[in-house]
Amino acid sequence: MISLQKDQTGIYRQRISVNSHEFFADVGTDVGGENSAPDPHDLLDSSLAACTAITLTMFAKRRGIPLESINIDVARDSSKEKSGEYNLALNIHFVGSLSDEQKQQLLGIIEKCPIHKLLSHASINITTQHQS
């Protein structure tokens, strides 16, 4: 379960608890926040990067591909977000002695990442309830 509460510090800073883990979200100074933590868009985008890296690492391990690690940069174009278009570009760097064929195998698995599938193919429905 995910639980969120306003953090004691900051105007918009939120404390997020997921199982035994805790992290924070805020917004930038350009919208009145203090930029003390990633903003919600950053958290969404980083979920894609993390899931992609984990998915590819698991695949490489199962196939015996000598992948040491994966570095991913995510570039966001949210200029059309209000009209329902949100574009993310992943720049992936494989670390390890991989052949071109192994790199192509890994690139072919990217769309198998559960978050990639969710963000690019799912119809997401959100139900909101209010508690007094």
C-alpha positions in Angstrom: 0.0 0.0 0.0 1.1 3.5 -0.7 0.4 6.2 1.9 1.0 9.9 1.5 1.0 12.7 4.1 2.0 16.4 4.0 5.6 16.6 5.2 6.2 19.0 8.1 8.7 21.0 6.1 7.9 22.8 3.0 4.8 24.3 1.4 4.0 21.4 -0.9 6.4 18.7 0.2 4.8 15.3 0.6 6.1 12.2 2.4 5.3 9.0 0.6 5.5 5.6 2.3 5.6 2.4 0.4 5.9 -0.6 2.6 9.0 0.0 4.6 10.3 2.7 2.2 9.9 6.4 2.5 10.6 9.2 -0.1 9.4 12.6 -0.9 7.8 14.7 -3.6 7.7 18.5 -4.1 7.4 20.9 -6.9 9.8 23.4 -8.3 10.3 27.0 -7.3 8.7 28.1 -10.6 5.3 27.0 -9.2 5.8 28.0 -5.6 7.4 24.9 -4.2 10.9 24.6 -2.8 12.3 21.9 -5.2 13.3 19.8 -2.2 12.4 16.5 -3.9 11.4 15.2 -7.3 8.1 16.5 -8.6 5.3 13.9 -9.5 6.2 13.9 -13.2 9.8 13.1 -12.3 8.6 10.2 -10.1 6.5 8.9 -13.0 9.3 9.2 -15.5 11.8 7.6 -13.1 9.4 4.6 -12.7 9.7 3.9 -16.4 13.5 4.1 -16.3 13.8 1.9 -13.2 11.4 -0.7 -14.6 13.2 -0.7 -17.9 16.6 -1.3 -16.3 15.2 -4.0 -14.0 13.4 -5.8 -16.8 16.5 -5.7 -19.1 18.8 -6.8 -16.2 16.5 -9.8 -15.4 16.4 -10.8 -19.1 20.2 -10.5 -19.4 20.7 -12.6 -16.3 18.4 -15.4 -17.5 20.1 -15.4 -21.0 23.6 -15.2 -19.7 24.2 -11.9 -21.4 27.3 -10.2 -19.7 25.4 -7.0 -18.8 27.0 -5.3 -15.8 24.6 -2.4 -15.5 22.3 0.0 -17.5 22.4 3.7 -17.5 19.3 5.5 -18.6 18.6 9.2 -19.3 14.9 10.2 -19.6 14.0 13.3 -21.6 10.4 14.5 -21.2 8.4 16.7 -23.6 5.2 17.6 -21.7 4.5 20.6 -23.9 1.3 19.0 -25.2 0.3 17.3 -21.9 -2.9 19.4 -21.6 -4.1 17.9 -24.8 -3.3 14.4 -23.7 0.1 13.9 -25.2 3.1 13.1 -23.0 6.3 12.1 -24.7 9.3 10.4 -23.0 12.6 9.6 -24.8 14.9 7.0 -23.2 18.6 7.1 -23.9 20.0 3.7 -22.8 23.6 2.9 -22.3 24.5 -0.8 -21.7 27.6 -1.4 -19.6 29.4 -4.6 -20.2 31.1 -6.6 -23.0 28.0 -7.1 -25.1 28.0 -8.0 -28.8 25.8 -6.0 -31.2 23.4 -9.0 -31.3 23.1 -9.0 -27.5 22.4 -5.3 -27.5 19.7 -5.8 -30.1 18.2 -8.6 -28.0 18.0 -6.2 -25.0 16.5 -3.4 -27.1 13.8 -5.8 -28.3 12.7 -6.5 -24.7 12.2 -2.8 -23.7 8.5 -2.9 -24.5 8.1 -5.9 -22.2 8.7 -3.7 -19.2 5.5 -3.6 -17.2 5.6 0.2 -16.7 6.3 0.7 -20.4 3.3 -1.4 -21.3 1.2 0.4 -18.7 2.1 3.9 -19.9 1.8 3.1 -23.6 -1.1 0.7 -23.8 -3.3 0.7 -20.7 -6.5 2.5 -20.1 -6.1 3.8 -16.6 -9.1 4.3 -14.4 -8.9 6.2 -11.1 -11.5 6.0 -8.4 -11.3 8.6 -5.7 -13.0 8.4 -2.3 -13.2 11.0 0.5 -12.9 10.2 4.1 -14.0 12.6 6.8 
